[in-house]
Amino acid sequence: MKQTYRLSPARQMTEEEESLVWQKPSSHIESEAERRIYQEVVRNWNRGEMKISTILLEGDAGSGKTQLAKALSADFNLPYTKVTCFADMDKSDVLGSILPVLSEKDDKSGTVEYQYYPSEIVRAYENGWLLEIQEPTVIRDAAVLMALNSALEPDGSLNLPTRIVHRHPDFIAVITTNRGYNGCRPLNEALRDRVQHAEKLDLPPKAVMMERAEAKTGYHSEKVLSLLAEAIILLDKTAQANAIKGVAGMRSYIFWVDAVASGASVQNTLYYKVLYKITTDPQELALLEQALISHGLTAKLEELDRACHSHPDGENPEVMELHIAENGEYSAELDQTDKNAIRLRKSTDSEGHSDTNSDKSTDVTSNDNGDNGTPFYHELNQSITTELQKKEFRKQLNREARQSNQGTCHEAIRLIVHRPEATSQSREEYHNMAADLLPVIRELIRKTNPLLEHEVSSEFAKSRLYGTKFCADQAAALDFRVFARKRPPEEEPSLAVALRIDESASMSAFGRLEAAKQAAVALYEFCTGCGIPIMIYGDTADRSKLEQMSIYAYVDFESRDADEKYTLMNIQARSNNRDGMALRIISDRLLHAPQKTKLIISISDGQPKAMPDYSGEKAAHDMKDTLQEFRRKGIQFLAAAIGQDKEAIRELYGAENTLDITDLKQLPARLVQIIARLL
């Protein structure tokens, strides 16, 4: 695609507009996305409602979004301009501002006049330019994006303070945004719906990466370009799989190639040009280094360093050579054929390297191995809970549980609330299970925390001498007391979660119990990572005549036991299930939480059934009464149906409150995503 296409052949551009048209440098390599967008715009430009004039480019940093937007400016011979969004952006940044200026007629009078200054968005919109809107997902106030909705219509308009501006027929908007970075929010649905063409930009294929780097740097070694591209691709995949925030993209690759082309060490520049741009966290660096080692790329990079003598002085700084003469004396001469030379390699704890031993656990822990190889975990900041405190807390839970069932059909049922103990085996099992779930969990935590950080209500408190937002429309008051502020965010998220797990005997079939354990671990790690109070209880019935109902309080938001999460590994299939009684106890307990939104998730595989006659209509009636009672008190219920009685569970909880989990592997991720959406 060498030609350009004038959208309006008869249009005459000013000198300023001509200077704003981007000129492709000789190093520019056309991508498939550029060709595809060009062809689609040209094909539909004169087709009325089918015209494509709003484009979305979504991808990681360094994937070429801005370069592509500029290239489209050259392809369509349109002036290019951009606006970079920021968190506190308001409507004046979209529509322009009216600002005071001193009168030029009489400087002595001090008369203040007001003049409208259009924003860059208005200039592009009115004059028919190509506008790149960078990172609109960082804007906190959703109303700002809503202001663009009307403008992005094919025949849209902007209501300015001085006039109404109609969309120029040549105006093209290119929205560029990253995926899931800190501070980013999902793109407004109404705005996304107005996009006529969207591209998902990832790292290009290796051959394209090599071609672009060669064009940019002028470096022609195919072997070096190929090896460095393989390393970048692997690091990018590893970062995504382990929810590491940084990105290994084209920018890192090009600057790494440029450094190597100048004679720098391949391995040294790997850290300064690539790894440290991704992260400087020792544990995350260890994951990236281990990925390079396991795929054999570290050895290849070392070999490349030795073969190319890439260091300026011809020596590899990672290796020190000692030459010993036949008489046993040290020789400083460098002789490549000297068989007596001893090569000493820099250790991994030297500068420029991080420890390559990675621990599966993300907790701030260290571990040693005992005589039998079993790891002992030593946690930092661990709260000390005495046996007496544990006993008192267990008594409190038993007392409250019995009070919850007074005056109900469960009042005479013999009940015991257990607090299982953590063991070294349960610790090891927990860490192994958590390691498999961490990529999904950490990614969701990373996306959710920015939303919680800027969580604000829509209420205003006026007539205050303090605040974060000045109400310009109230500025006529002379007492200088009229300010408006959005109510500050709470210190904790306004959500509390309880997970109830059915531990009936049928849960042992078809991997249901393992899925429930994984869901418990995933929810615990996600909620604690986001500062959300969580309690996880299991229950079963009819263990004995003296213990007709058993509650297992694995995790409780009032507990001070730092080891309680490891007790989740004690979840097991036991006997029958008395669901109504369990939900009543958990609901009463959750009501103690101060958070506004309270959610109980029940994982169950069947209908309630317990001795002597808790089944059928009686159990269903009790369940519905319990759910209705606590819904009136503000508790929401969600049932994850994982067994053969899905229709019966849906009947009890309601179709809108039931998740039909066909693939048990999806259960942990589904539940965590639901919690994230509630925030």
Salt bridges, closest charged atoms under 4 A:
GLU16 OE2 - ARG123 NH2 2.81
GLU17 OE2 - ARG11 NH2 3.60
GLU30 OE2 - LYS24 NZ 3.59
GLU30 OE1 - ARG35 NE 3.96
GLU32 OE2 - ARG35 NH1 3.11
GLU34 OE2 - LYS24 NZ 2.76
GLU34 OE1 - HIS28 NE2 3.04
GLU40 OE1 - ARG43 NH2 3.07
GLU58 OE2 - ARG192 NH2 3.29
ASP60 OD2 - ARG179 NH2 3.70
ASP75 OD1 - LYS24 NZ 2.62
ASP88 OD1 - ARG140 NH1 3.16
GLU120 OE1 - ARG123 NH1 3.13
GLU126 OE2 - ARG163 NH2 3.01
GLU153 OE2 - ARG194 NE 3.08
ASP170 OD2 - ARG11 NH1 3.07
GLU199 OE2 - ARG36 NE 2.81
GLU199 OE2 - HIS197 NE2 2.92
ASP202 OD1 - ARG179 NH2 2.55
ASP202 OD2 - LYS200 NZ 2.55
GLU214 OE2 - HIS220 ND1 2.81
GLU230 OE2 - LYS206 NZ 3.21
GLU284 OE2 - ARG442 NH2 2.97
ASP313 OD1 - HIS311 ND1 2.63
GLU318 OE2 - LYS346 NZ 3.94
GLU318 OE1 - HIS353 NE2 3.17
GLU321 OE1 - HIS323 NE2 3.03
GLU321 OE2 - ARG343 NH1 2.34
ASP338 OD2 - HIS323 ND1 3.27
ASP363 OD2 - LYS565 NZ 2.51
ASP368 OD2 - HIS378 NE2 3.16
GLU387 OE2 - LYS390 NZ 3.81
GLU400 OE1 - ARG589 NH1 2.88
GLU421 OE1 - LYS390 NZ 3.60
GLU429 OE2 - LYS517 NZ 3.44
GLU443 OE1 - ARG446 NH2 2.71
GLU443 OE2 - LYS447 NZ 3.70
GLU459 OE1 - ARG487 NH2 3.01
GLU503 OE1 - ARG574 NE 2.59
GLU525 OE2 - LYS565 NZ 3.96
ASP539 OD2 - ARG500 NE 2.68
GLU547 OE2 - HIS418 NE2 2.66
GLU547 OE2 - ARG543 NH1 3.99
ASP556 OD1 - ARG589 NH2 2.89
GLU558 OE1 - ARG589 NH2 3.01
ASP563 OD2 - ARG427 NH2 2.67
GLU564 OE1 - ARG419 NH2 3.20
ASP579 OD1 - ARG500 NH2 3.13
ASP605 OD2 - ARG512 NH1 2.79
ASP613 OD1 - LYS618 NZ 3.22
ASP622 OD2 - HIS410 NE2 2.87
ASP625 OD2 - HIS621 NE2 2.99
GLU629 OE1 - ARG584 NH2 3.03
GLU629 OE2 - LYS633 NZ 3.50
GLU647 OE2 - ARG650 NH1 2.78
GLU651 OE2 - LYS624 NZ 3.55
ASP660 OD1 - LYS646 NZ 2.89
ASP660 OD2 - ARG650 NH2 3.76
